[in-house]
Amino acid sequence: MAPLIWINGPFGGGKTQTAYELGRRLPGSVVCDPEHPGFGLHRMLPPGLRGDFQELGAWRHGVREVLGLALRGHPGPVIAPMTLVDGGYFDEIVGRLRDDGHTVHHFALLAERGTVLRRLRERGLGRGLKHESFAVERLDHCLGRLRGPEFAEHIRTDRLTVSQVAVRIGESAGLRLVPDTDGALRHRVRRTWTSIKHIRFD
C-alpha cells in the first residue's frame, strides 16, 4: 500500500500549498483534505452550535475511515493537509491508521510567529488579518503544541520555498518528486490560484 503524508502546522503555515505542490510532483498521488468533512458537518448544524469540528467524534471517525479507504484503494501516495494539535485526536486518527498497518509520514511545518502572520496577510488577498482572526487567535497555541516531540518530524519553513519544503518531505518519506521546471511567475500564479480555490465564505 502507498503511504499517507500528513502535513501538519499552524493555520497559515503553508500546509495546503505544500500539499498541492507534492500532488503536482508526485505521480499518482492524491490530496484528501480532512477539512472538507469538517465544513460539511458545520453546515449541518445551526450557526449557534458550530464550534471546533475536530471536537466531533463523527469528524475524527470519518477522517480515519475515509483515509483508510483511500490508502487501501488508491495505488499512489495520499496527502492530507490538516492542523491537528490535540494529542488524543492525533492518536485517534494517525495512531489508529498506523495500528491498522498503514505507513504514515507526519510532518509539522513550523515557522516564527511573524512569518506565519505575514503568510496569513498574503492568504487574505487584501482582506487583512481581521478576516483570519481564528487563525491568529490559535497561532501561539498551535506553534507551542506542534513543537512537541510527538508531532515530529518538524520542518522549519521560514527560509524555505514551498517547492523546497515539498522536496524535503519527499526525501524524508523516500518518495521521488518529478523535477520542478516552473519559473518564478508560474509559481506565483499557481500559489495564488491554490489560495483562491481554498477561500472559505462560511
Z-matrix of the N, CA and C atoms (Angstrom, degrees):
N
C 1 1.459
C 2 1.520 1 110.19
N 3 1.328 2 114.97 1 147.01
C 4 1.461 3 120.57 2 177.77
C 5 1.533 4 109.82 3 -74.45
N 6 1.333 5 117.64 4 159.45
C 7 1.460 6 120.35 5 -176.48
C 8 1.520 7 113.24 6 -84.92
N 9 1.329 8 114.06 7 162.34
C 10 1.458 9 122.13 8 167.71
C 11 1.523 10 108.15 9 -97.93
N 12 1.313 11 116.73 10 133.65
C 13 1.464 12 122.32 11 173.69
C 14 1.516 13 106.85 12 -111.68
N 15 1.325 14 116.91 13 106.89
C 16 1.474 15 121.33 14 179.47
C 17 1.527 16 107.64 15 -96.29
N 18 1.322 17 116.48 16 119.04
C 19 1.461 18 121.87 17 -179.46
C 20 1.522 19 107.82 18 -104.37
N 21 1.314 20 115.85 19 108.26
C 22 1.456 21 123.80 20 -178.24
C 23 1.526 22 109.15 21 -101.35
N 24 1.313 23 116.41 22 170.63
C 25 1.455 24 120.58 23 178.73
C 26 1.507 25 110.19 24 151.50
N 27 1.333 26 117.51 25 168.95
C 28 1.463 27 119.92 26 178.64
C 29 1.524 28 110.72 27 -67.90
N 30 1.325 29 116.10 28 162.02
C 31 1.450 30 120.22 29 174.10
C 32 1.527 31 108.31 30 -61.28
N 33 1.325 32 116.78 31 128.86
C 34 1.453 33 120.37 32 -176.19
C 35 1.515 34 113.76 33 85.91
N 36 1.331 35 117.11 34 8.97
C 37 1.456 36 120.72 35 -176.51
C 38 1.516 37 115.29 36 -86.59
N 39 1.330 38 117.62 37 -2.20
C 40 1.464 39 120.02 38 177.22
C 41 1.520 40 114.66 39 101.77
N 42 1.324 41 117.83 40 12.94
C 43 1.469 42 120.53 41 -176.75
C 44 1.526 43 112.33 42 -62.67
N 45 1.326 44 116.40 43 -50.20
C 46 1.466 45 120.12 44 -175.66
C 47 1.518 46 111.39 45 -66.41
N 48 1.338 47 116.73 46 -43.56
C 49 1.469 48 119.85 47 178.37
C 50 1.522 49 110.32 48 -59.99
N 51 1.326 50 116.70 49 -43.15
C 52 1.462 51 120.78 50 -179.83
C 53 1.523 52 110.77 51 -66.62
N 54 1.321 53 116.73 52 -40.94
C 55 1.461 54 120.25 53 -179.42
C 56 1.521 55 111.39 54 -60.55
N 57 1.328 56 117.00 55 -44.18
C 58 1.465 57 119.15 56 -178.05
C 59 1.528 58 111.96 57 -76.06
N 60 1.329 59 116.92 58 -26.00
C 61 1.465 60 118.79 59 172.38
C 62 1.530 61 109.89 60 -67.76
N 63 1.324 62 116.64 61 -41.79
C 64 1.464 63 119.91 62 175.49
C 65 1.523 64 110.71 63 -63.21
N 66 1.338 65 116.08 64 -43.49
C 67 1.454 66 119.55 65 179.45
C 68 1.511 67 112.80 66 -60.64
N 69 1.325 68 115.74 67 -33.43
C 70 1.471 69 120.85 68 178.95
C 71 1.514 70 111.54 69 -72.11
N 72 1.328 71 117.14 70 -32.50
C 73 1.457 72 120.38 71 -170.42
C 74 1.531 73 114.20 72 -109.75
N 75 1.333 74 116.99 73 0.87
C 76 1.465 75 121.02 74 174.26
C 77 1.529 76 107.85 75 -110.44
N 78 1.316 77 118.11 76 101.28
C 79 1.470 78 120.16 77 -178.89
C 80 1.523 79 111.67 78 -55.21
N 81 1.330 80 115.61 79 132.96
C 82 1.453 81 120.71 80 176.79
C 83 1.508 82 115.04 81 83.03
N 84 1.327 83 117.94 82 1.24
C 85 1.462 84 120.09 83 -178.64
C 86 1.527 85 110.75 84 -84.54
N 87 1.333 86 115.55 85 164.94
C 88 1.457 87 121.49 86 178.96
C 89 1.526 88 108.42 87 -142.76
N 90 1.338 89 116.53 88 141.63
C 91 1.462 90 121.83 89 175.86
C 92 1.524 91 108.39 90 -94.85
N 93 1.325 92 116.67 91 122.89
C 94 1.473 93 123.05 92 176.70
C 95 1.527 94 107.28 93 -117.27
N 96 1.312 95 117.67 94 103.80
C 97 1.460 96 122.58 95 -171.43
C 98 1.532 97 111.00 96 -89.33
N 99 1.340 98 118.91 97 112.98
C 100 1.465 99 120.92 98 -179.57
C 101 1.526 100 114.10 99 -66.71
N 102 1.337 101 118.07 100 -12.05
C 103 1.462 102 118.91 101 176.76
C 104 1.520 103 112.00 102 -67.80
N 105 1.338 104 117.66 103 -30.45
C 106 1.461 105 120.40 104 -174.46
C 107 1.527 106 112.76 105 -58.26
N 108 1.340 107 119.37 106 -50.69
C 109 1.470 108 117.41 107 177.07
C 110 1.524 109 112.26 108 -64.89
N 111 1.332 110 117.48 109 -29.16
C 112 1.461 111 119.71 110 177.50
C 113 1.512 112 111.97 111 -63.62
N 114 1.328 113 116.89 112 -44.13
C 115 1.465 114 119.98 113 178.54
C 116 1.524 115 110.61 114 -67.44
N 117 1.342 116 116.37 115 -34.89
C 118 1.456 117 119.16 116 176.70
C 119 1.521 118 111.83 117 -62.41
N 120 1.331 119 116.89 118 -42.29
C 121 1.460 120 120.79 119 177.69
C 122 1.529 121 110.62 120 -64.66
N 123 1.325 122 117.30 121 -38.60
C 124 1.464 123 120.56 122 176.30
C 125 1.519 124 110.70 123 -58.00
N 126 1.317 125 116.50 124 -45.70
C 127 1.463 126 120.23 125 -176.11
C 128 1.522 127 112.02 126 -66.69
N 129 1.314 128 117.08 127 -22.24
C 130 1.464 129 120.70 128 177.19
C 131 1.527 130 111.87 129 -74.50
N 132 1.336 131 116.93 130 -20.43
C 133 1.460 132 121.31 131 -174.06
C 134 1.528 133 111.39 132 -98.72
N 135 1.329 134 118.10 133 149.93
C 136 1.468 135 120.29 134 170.24
C 137 1.531 136 109.46 135 -59.40
N 138 1.336 137 118.12 136 145.82
C 139 1.472 138 120.10 137 -176.73
C 140 1.522 139 114.42 138 -50.61
N 141 1.322 140 117.20 139 -36.37
C 142 1.457 141 119.46 140 -177.37
C 143 1.518 142 114.12 141 -69.85
N 144 1.326 143 117.63 142 -13.06
C 145 1.462 144 121.70 143 -179.09
C 146 1.525 145 112.41 144 -104.80
N 147 1.312 146 117.16 145 4.63
C 148 1.456 147 120.39 146 -176.82
C 149 1.525 148 110.41 147 -85.88
N 150 1.325 149 115.65 148 106.39
C 151 1.454 150 121.02 149 175.86
C 152 1.516 151 109.41 150 -112.31
N 153 1.322 152 115.84 151 -142.69
C 154 1.465 153 121.18 152 176.56
C 155 1.526 154 108.08 153 -78.59
N 156 1.335 155 117.03 154 113.42
C 157 1.467 156 118.56 155 -175.25
C 158 1.528 157 112.66 156 -65.03
N 159 1.346 158 117.72 157 -17.43
C 160 1.459 159 118.93 158 177.53
C 161 1.528 160 111.73 159 -66.10
N 162 1.320 161 117.49 160 -19.47
C 163 1.445 162 120.83 161 179.01
C 164 1.527 163 112.21 162 -75.96
N 165 1.325 164 116.48 163 -12.01
C 166 1.460 165 120.76 164 179.86
C 167 1.533 166 109.65 165 -83.23
N 168 1.321 167 116.22 166 122.43
C 169 1.462 168 119.53 167 177.10
C 170 1.514 169 111.89 168 -58.38
N 171 1.330 170 116.36 169 -30.58
C 172 1.469 171 120.09 170 179.30
C 173 1.517 172 111.04 171 -61.98
N 174 1.347 173 116.61 172 -36.54
C 175 1.475 174 119.29 173 178.92
C 176 1.519 175 109.85 174 -68.31
N 177 1.318 176 117.83 175 -48.42
C 178 1.461 177 120.80 176 -175.79
C 179 1.526 178 110.65 177 -64.22
N 180 1.318 179 116.61 178 -44.98
C 181 1.460 180 119.94 179 178.92
C 182 1.524 181 110.46 180 -64.36
N 183 1.336 182 116.09 181 -43.06
C 184 1.465 183 119.52 182 -177.79
C 185 1.515 184 112.69 183 -65.18
N 186 1.331 185 116.98 184 -41.22
C 187 1.460 186 120.24 185 179.35
C 188 1.523 187 110.52 186 -63.48
N 189 1.327 188 116.46 187 -44.86
C 190 1.467 189 119.68 188 179.00
C 191 1.531 190 110.85 189 -62.20
N 192 1.324 191 116.62 190 -42.91
C 193 1.459 192 120.30 191 -178.45
C 194 1.519 193 111.67 192 -66.07
N 195 1.334 194 116.70 193 -44.72
C 196 1.466 195 119.99 194 -176.77
C 197 1.525 196 110.77 195 -69.33
N 198 1.334 197 116.97 196 -42.24
C 199 1.462 198 118.72 197 178.11
C 200 1.523 199 110.75 198 -64.46
N 201 1.342 200 117.44 199 -38.46
C 202 1.455 201 119.74 200 176.73
C 203 1.518 202 111.48 201 -61.96
N 204 1.327 203 116.58 202 -40.97
C 205 1.464 204 120.99 203 177.84
C 206 1.525 205 110.47 204 -63.00
N 207 1.350 206 116.29 205 -44.60
C 208 1.463 207 119.89 206 179.34
C 209 1.522 208 111.42 207 -62.34
N 210 1.328 209 116.39 208 -40.94
C 211 1.461 210 119.98 209 -178.79
C 212 1.527 211 112.15 210 -67.94
N 213 1.319 212 116.28 211 -34.67
C 214 1.470 213 119.18 212 178.83
C 215 1.526 214 112.29 213 -76.32
N 216 1.321 215 116.97 214 -31.88
C 217 1.452 216 119.29 215 -171.61
C 218 1.509 217 116.41 216 -105.21
N 219 1.337 218 117.59 217 -15.32
C 220 1.463 219 120.52 218 -178.58
C 221 1.527 220 109.41 219 -102.51
N 222 1.325 221 118.60 220 133.52
C 223 1.466 222 119.80 221 -174.18
C 224 1.529 223 114.87 222 -76.94
N 225 1.333 224 117.69 223 -17.55
C 226 1.458 225 119.71 224 -175.99
C 227 1.516 226 112.81 225 -107.34
N 228 1.336 227 117.75 226 177.25
C 229 1.461 228 121.57 227 179.76
C 230 1.528 229 111.92 228 -60.19
N 231 1.313 230 115.67 229 144.27
C 232 1.459 231 123.21 230 176.44
C 233 1.525 232 107.27 231 -108.64
N 234 1.327 233 116.75 232 129.63
C 235 1.468 234 122.07 233 -174.50
C 236 1.522 235 108.99 234 -115.80
N 237 1.342 236 116.99 235 124.96
C 238 1.463 237 121.64 236 -177.98
C 239 1.525 238 109.61 237 -123.36
N 240 1.347 239 118.41 238 106.90
C 241 1.459 240 120.44 239 175.52
C 242 1.531 241 109.97 240 -90.65
N 243 1.330 242 117.75 241 117.09
C 244 1.465 243 118.99 242 -176.67
C 245 1.516 244 111.10 243 -162.58
N 246 1.328 245 116.65 244 130.39
C 247 1.453 246 121.25 245 171.67
C 248 1.522 247 109.06 246 -72.84
N 249 1.321 248 116.37 247 124.06
C 250 1.468 249 121.25 248 -179.70
C 251 1.525 250 107.41 249 -145.98
N 252 1.335 251 116.97 250 103.58
C 253 1.465 252 120.22 251 -172.90
C 254 1.521 253 113.24 252 -115.82
N 255 1.317 254 118.36 253 -6.21
C 256 1.457 255 121.26 254 176.12
C 257 1.528 256 108.87 255 -83.28
N 258 1.321 257 116.26 256 120.38
C 259 1.459 258 119.91 257 -175.98
C 260 1.518 259 113.24 258 -60.71
N 261 1.332 260 117.42 259 -38.06
C 262 1.451 261 120.54 260 178.96
C 263 1.518 262 111.92 261 -66.00
N 264 1.328 263 116.66 262 -42.54
C 265 1.457 264 120.50 263 178.16
C 266 1.530 265 110.44 264 -66.10
N 267 1.334 266 115.39 265 -38.03
C 268 1.466 267 120.22 266 178.39
C 269 1.532 268 110.16 267 -60.23
N 270 1.330 269 116.08 268 -45.97
C 271 1.465 270 119.50 269 178.77
C 272 1.522 271 111.27 270 -65.13
N 273 1.330 272 116.19 271 -36.74
C 274 1.463 273 120.70 272 -177.67
C 275 1.526 274 111.69 273 -65.75
N 276 1.323 275 116.52 274 -32.35
C 277 1.469 276 119.50 275 -178.68
C 278 1.528 277 110.63 276 -100.19
N 279 1.326 278 116.94 277 -66.56
C 280 1.461 279 121.07 278 -175.40
C 281 1.528 280 110.73 279 -67.08
N 282 1.335 281 116.33 280 -45.11
C 283 1.457 282 119.04 281 179.92
C 284 1.516 283 112.93 282 -60.78
N 285 1.337 284 116.72 283 -42.98
C 286 1.462 285 120.19 284 -180.00
C 287 1.529 286 111.67 285 -67.44
N 288 1.326 287 116.87 286 -36.75
C 289 1.468 288 118.97 287 176.60
C 290 1.529 289 110.35 288 -62.34
N 291 1.320 290 116.27 289 -40.61
C 292 1.467 291 119.43 290 176.73
C 293 1.527 292 110.93 291 -65.75
N 294 1.334 293 116.31 292 -40.63
C 295 1.460 294 119.98 293 177.85
C 296 1.520 295 111.60 294 -61.06
N 297 1.338 296 116.00 295 -30.38
C 298 1.462 297 120.82 296 179.37
C 299 1.527 298 112.68 297 -78.62
N 300 1.325 299 116.58 298 0.70
C 301 1.458 300 120.50 299 176.79
C 302 1.512 301 115.61 300 97.28
N 303 1.338 302 117.49 301 5.44
C 304 1.460 303 120.23 302 179.68
C 305 1.535 304 110.57 303 -84.34
N 306 1.314 305 115.62 304 144.71
C 307 1.463 306 121.01 305 173.88
C 308 1.523 307 108.47 306 -84.82
N 309 1.331 308 116.67 307 119.67
C 310 1.459 309 121.36 308 -179.07
C 311 1.526 310 108.83 309 -121.70
N 312 1.324 311 116.00 310 119.89
C 313 1.458 312 121.94 311 172.93
C 314 1.527 313 107.24 312 -100.69
N 315 1.328 314 115.92 313 118.59
C 316 1.463 315 120.51 314 -177.44
C 317 1.527 316 109.94 315 -110.44
N 318 1.341 317 115.32 316 133.57
C 319 1.465 318 120.74 317 179.73
C 320 1.525 319 108.84 318 -132.63
N 321 1.328 320 116.57 319 132.30
C 322 1.458 321 122.25 320 174.72
C 323 1.523 322 108.08 321 -107.00
N 324 1.327 323 116.43 322 117.12
C 325 1.461 324 121.31 323 178.69
C 326 1.525 325 108.23 324 -85.75
N 327 1.314 326 116.74 325 117.24
C 328 1.457 327 122.56 326 -177.62
C 329 1.515 328 110.70 327 -115.52
N 330 1.327 329 116.16 328 151.59
C 331 1.461 330 121.72 329 177.39
C 332 1.517 331 107.90 330 -158.41
N 333 1.321 332 116.42 331 165.31
C 334 1.455 333 120.45 332 175.51
C 335 1.527 334 109.99 333 -64.86
N 336 1.318 335 115.96 334 153.30
C 337 1.465 336 120.90 335 -177.69
C 338 1.529 337 111.52 336 -54.98
N 339 1.327 338 116.44 337 -43.73
C 340 1.462 339 119.99 338 -179.12
C 341 1.518 340 112.54 339 -63.09
N 342 1.321 341 116.26 340 -36.30
C 343 1.465 342 120.36 341 178.45
C 344 1.528 343 110.57 342 -63.87
N 345 1.342 344 116.54 343 -44.42
C 346 1.468 345 119.90 344 -179.25
C 347 1.524 346 110.27 345 -66.73
N 348 1.338 347 118.32 346 -40.07
C 349 1.458 348 120.64 347 178.49
C 350 1.524 349 111.05 348 -61.84
N 351 1.323 350 116.79 349 -40.42
C 352 1.472 351 119.64 350 176.81
C 353 1.517 352 111.13 351 -61.98
N 354 1.314 353 116.53 352 -42.02
C 355 1.467 354 119.96 353 179.67
C 356 1.521 355 111.20 354 -66.32
N 357 1.340 356 116.90 355 -35.59
C 358 1.461 357 119.76 356 177.19
C 359 1.525 358 110.94 357 -65.42
N 360 1.330 359 116.66 358 -38.44
C 361 1.470 360 119.19 359 176.36
C 362 1.519 361 110.60 360 -62.07
N 363 1.324 362 116.08 361 -43.73
C 364 1.459 363 119.99 362 179.46
C 365 1.526 364 110.92 363 -65.37
N 366 1.328 365 116.36 364 -38.17
C 367 1.460 366 120.21 365 -180.00
C 368 1.516 367 111.11 366 -67.13
N 369 1.350 368 116.38 367 -28.24
C 370 1.458 369 119.93 368 -179.50
C 371 1.504 370 114.23 369 -70.39
N 372 1.346 371 117.95 370 -7.50
C 373 1.472 372 122.72 371 178.00
C 374 1.530 373 111.63 372 48.52
N 375 1.340 374 115.26 373 48.85
C 376 1.459 375 120.53 374 175.88
C 377 1.517 376 114.87 375 90.06
N 378 1.335 377 117.48 376 -3.04
C 379 1.463 378 119.45 377 -177.73
C 380 1.521 379 112.39 378 -91.37
N 381 1.347 380 117.26 379 -3.62
C 382 1.444 381 121.61 380 173.60
C 383 1.517 382 114.80 381 77.91
N 384 1.352 383 114.26 382 176.52
C 385 1.456 384 120.05 383 -176.67
C 386 1.525 385 112.50 384 -73.34
N 387 1.339 386 117.05 385 -19.17
C 388 1.459 387 118.65 386 179.67
C 389 1.525 388 110.65 387 -60.37
N 390 1.335 389 116.09 388 -36.87
C 391 1.459 390 120.47 389 178.41
C 392 1.531 391 110.84 390 -66.86
N 393 1.332 392 116.83 391 -25.45
C 394 1.461 393 121.94 392 -178.70
C 395 1.524 394 110.76 393 -102.01
N 396 1.334 395 117.04 394 32.22
C 397 1.464 396 120.69 395 -173.06
C 398 1.529 397 112.58 396 -59.37
N 399 1.341 398 117.88 397 -39.50
C 400 1.458 399 120.30 398 179.26
C 401 1.524 400 110.80 399 -61.66
N 402 1.339 401 115.78 400 -43.97
C 403 1.467 402 120.12 401 -179.68
C 404 1.525 403 110.84 402 -64.38
N 405 1.337 404 117.31 403 -40.77
C 406 1.467 405 121.10 404 -179.69
C 407 1.524 406 110.42 405 -66.21
N 408 1.337 407 116.75 406 -43.55
C 409 1.458 408 120.53 407 -179.34
C 410 1.524 409 112.11 408 -61.81
N 411 1.317 410 117.21 409 -33.32
C 412 1.463 411 121.76 410 -176.40
C 413 1.526 412 113.32 411 -92.47
N 414 1.331 413 117.52 412 -4.68
C 415 1.465 414 120.64 413 -169.74
C 416 1.525 415 112.81 414 -60.00
N 417 1.325 416 117.61 415 -52.40
C 418 1.464 417 119.73 416 -176.38
C 419 1.528 418 111.30 417 -63.75
N 420 1.330 419 115.97 418 -39.40
C 421 1.470 420 119.73 419 177.98
C 422 1.526 421 110.53 420 -62.16
N 423 1.330 422 116.55 421 -45.84
C 424 1.471 423 120.13 422 -179.19
C 425 1.519 424 111.51 423 -62.77
N 426 1.324 425 116.70 424 -47.62
C 427 1.466 426 119.74 425 -178.73
C 428 1.523 427 110.89 426 -62.44
N 429 1.318 428 116.68 427 -40.83
C 430 1.459 429 119.75 428 -179.99
C 431 1.521 430 112.55 429 -64.00
N 432 1.327 431 117.12 430 -45.22
C 433 1.452 432 120.46 431 -178.65
C 434 1.526 433 111.89 432 -68.72
N 435 1.323 434 116.09 433 -41.69
C 436 1.463 435 119.45 434 -173.59
C 437 1.524 436 113.06 435 -71.46
N 438 1.317 437 117.72 436 -14.82
C 439 1.472 438 119.76 437 176.69
C 440 1.523 439 111.79 438 -74.08
N 441 1.327 440 117.49 439 -12.33
C 442 1.458 441 120.99 440 -178.34
C 443 1.515 442 112.26 441 -66.98
N 444 1.341 443 116.99 442 152.49
C 445 1.474 444 120.72 443 -176.69
C 446 1.522 445 113.42 444 -62.63
N 447 1.338 446 117.47 445 -25.97
C 448 1.463 447 119.19 446 -178.94
C 449 1.528 448 112.12 447 -68.40
N 450 1.351 449 116.27 448 -15.32
C 451 1.462 450 119.68 449 -179.79
C 452 1.534 451 112.10 450 -106.01
N 453 1.322 452 117.38 451 16.13
C 454 1.459 453 119.49 452 173.14
C 455 1.535 454 108.38 453 -68.78
N 456 1.263 455 117.44 454 152.12
C 457 1.451 456 132.32 455 19.35
C 458 1.523 457 109.48 456 -89.65
N 459 1.353 458 115.95 457 135.78
C 460 1.449 459 121.40 458 -179.95
C 461 1.529 460 110.45 459 -97.28
N 462 1.321 461 115.37 460 139.64
C 463 1.464 462 121.03 461 175.35
C 464 1.528 463 108.00 462 -128.48
N 465 1.330 464 116.66 463 118.87
C 466 1.469 465 121.47 464 175.57
C 467 1.521 466 108.43 465 -79.83
N 468 1.315 467 116.71 466 124.00
C 469 1.468 468 120.48 467 -171.44
C 470 1.521 469 113.82 468 -111.42
N 471 1.339 470 118.22 469 3.19
C 472 1.474 471 119.92 470 -175.23
C 473 1.520 472 112.41 471 -53.62
N 474 1.319 473 117.07 472 -40.80
C 475 1.464 474 121.04 473 -174.64
C 476 1.531 475 112.50 474 -112.27
N 477 1.321 476 116.20 475 18.83
C 478 1.454 477 120.67 476 179.46
C 479 1.520 478 110.59 477 -113.25
N 480 1.321 479 116.63 478 143.50
C 481 1.453 480 120.78 479 171.84
C 482 1.537 481 108.91 480 -79.22
N 483 1.323 482 116.27 481 166.68
C 484 1.463 483 120.24 482 176.37
C 485 1.521 484 110.09 483 -57.76
N 486 1.332 485 116.62 484 -42.27
C 487 1.456 486 120.79 485 179.63
C 488 1.524 487 111.16 486 -61.55
N 489 1.323 488 117.90 487 -40.88
C 490 1.460 489 121.28 488 -179.96
C 491 1.524 490 111.61 489 -67.92
N 492 1.326 491 117.12 490 -37.46
C 493 1.460 492 120.29 491 176.54
C 494 1.527 493 109.87 492 -63.64
N 495 1.332 494 116.41 493 -43.12
C 496 1.466 495 120.36 494 178.91
C 497 1.522 496 110.84 495 -60.73
N 498 1.318 497 117.16 496 -42.12
C 499 1.462 498 120.63 497 178.73
C 500 1.524 499 110.33 498 -63.06
N 501 1.330 500 116.82 499 -43.32
C 502 1.467 501 120.60 500 179.38
C 503 1.535 502 110.70 501 -59.02
N 504 1.327 503 116.21 502 -43.19
C 505 1.467 504 120.34 503 179.05
C 506 1.525 505 110.34 504 -65.05
N 507 1.319 506 116.24 505 -46.28
C 508 1.456 507 119.69 506 179.93
C 509 1.515 508 112.40 507 -58.47
N 510 1.327 509 116.62 508 -44.10
C 511 1.465 510 120.37 509 179.80
C 512 1.520 511 111.18 510 -63.41
N 513 1.338 512 117.27 511 -43.47
C 514 1.456 513 120.54 512 -178.52
C 515 1.526 514 111.34 513 -66.18
N 516 1.335 515 116.35 514 -35.95
C 517 1.466 516 120.44 515 -178.55
C 518 1.523 517 112.67 516 -85.35
N 519 1.328 518 117.64 517 -2.31
C 520 1.460 519 120.98 518 -179.57
C 521 1.509 520 113.15 519 71.76
N 522 1.342 521 116.51 520 31.67
C 523 1.463 522 121.77 521 -178.88
C 524 1.529 523 109.23 522 -114.42
N 525 1.307 524 116.25 523 136.34
C 526 1.461 525 121.18 524 -177.50
C 527 1.531 526 110.44 525 -93.15
N 528 1.311 527 116.32 526 118.83
C 529 1.450 528 121.27 527 177.29
C 530 1.524 529 110.03 528 -88.16
N 531 1.327 530 116.69 529 146.11
C 532 1.454 531 119.40 530 173.98
C 533 1.521 532 107.86 531 -70.74
N 534 1.328 533 118.19 532 152.51
C 535 1.466 534 120.39 533 -178.18
C 536 1.523 535 112.13 534 -59.53
N 537 1.315 536 114.98 535 147.58
C 538 1.460 537 121.24 536 177.73
C 539 1.528 538 108.24 537 -91.90
N 540 1.319 539 116.58 538 110.41
C 541 1.468 540 121.00 539 -176.91
C 542 1.525 541 112.30 540 -106.61
N 543 1.332 542 117.86 541 4.38
C 544 1.466 543 120.44 542 -179.06
C 545 1.525 544 110.96 543 -75.95
N 546 1.327 545 116.05 544 145.51
C 547 1.453 546 121.43 545 173.45
C 548 1.524 547 111.24 546 -85.21
N 549 1.344 548 116.25 547 178.28
C 550 1.464 549 121.36 548 -175.82
C 551 1.528 550 111.68 549 -61.36
N 552 1.335 551 117.48 550 -41.16
C 553 1.462 552 120.51 551 -178.39
C 554 1.527 553 110.94 552 -64.37
N 555 1.319 554 116.52 553 -44.46
C 556 1.459 555 119.23 554 -179.15
C 557 1.520 556 111.17 555 -66.26
N 558 1.320 557 116.88 556 -36.01
C 559 1.459 558 119.83 557 175.74
C 560 1.529 559 110.19 558 -61.28
N 561 1.339 560 116.92 559 -43.42
C 562 1.461 561 120.80 560 -178.04
C 563 1.529 562 110.41 561 -64.52
N 564 1.325 563 115.63 562 -43.17
C 565 1.468 564 119.68 563 178.92
C 566 1.521 565 110.48 564 -63.21
N 567 1.318 566 116.04 565 -42.68
C 568 1.467 567 120.23 566 -178.71
C 569 1.526 568 110.71 567 -64.08
N 570 1.332 569 117.86 568 -43.26
C 571 1.462 570 120.55 569 179.22
C 572 1.523 571 111.44 570 -63.98
N 573 1.345 572 116.11 571 -41.39
C 574 1.459 573 119.60 572 179.80
C 575 1.516 574 111.01 573 -64.30
N 576 1.328 575 116.76 574 -41.89
C 577 1.462 576 120.34 575 -179.54
C 578 1.527 577 110.61 576 -66.00
N 579 1.335 578 117.50 577 -39.51
C 580 1.461 579 120.08 578 176.82
C 581 1.528 580 110.54 579 -62.57
N 582 1.333 581 117.30 580 -40.69
C 583 1.464 582 120.76 581 178.39
C 584 1.521 583 110.90 582 -63.55
N 585 1.332 584 116.81 583 -43.73
C 586 1.466 585 120.44 584 -179.13
C 587 1.521 586 110.66 585 -62.47
N 588 1.323 587 116.61 586 -42.28
C 589 1.464 588 120.26 587 -178.24
C 590 1.518 589 112.00 588 -63.85
N 591 1.326 590 117.44 589 -22.43
C 592 1.463 591 119.84 590 -175.18
C 593 1.524 592 112.41 591 -110.43
N 594 1.322 593 117.46 592 18.53
C 595 1.464 594 120.42 593 172.78
C 596 1.525 595 108.38 594 -69.03
N 597 1.331 596 116.11 595 133.33
C 598 1.464 597 120.93 596 179.08
C 599 1.525 598 108.27 597 -105.62
N 600 1.328 599 115.99 598 137.17
C 601 1.453 600 121.05 599 -179.76
C 602 1.538 601 112.42 600 -112.31
N 603 1.344 602 116.15 601 4.16
C 604 1.471 603 117.45 602 179.01
C 605 1.519 604 110.62 603 -128.53
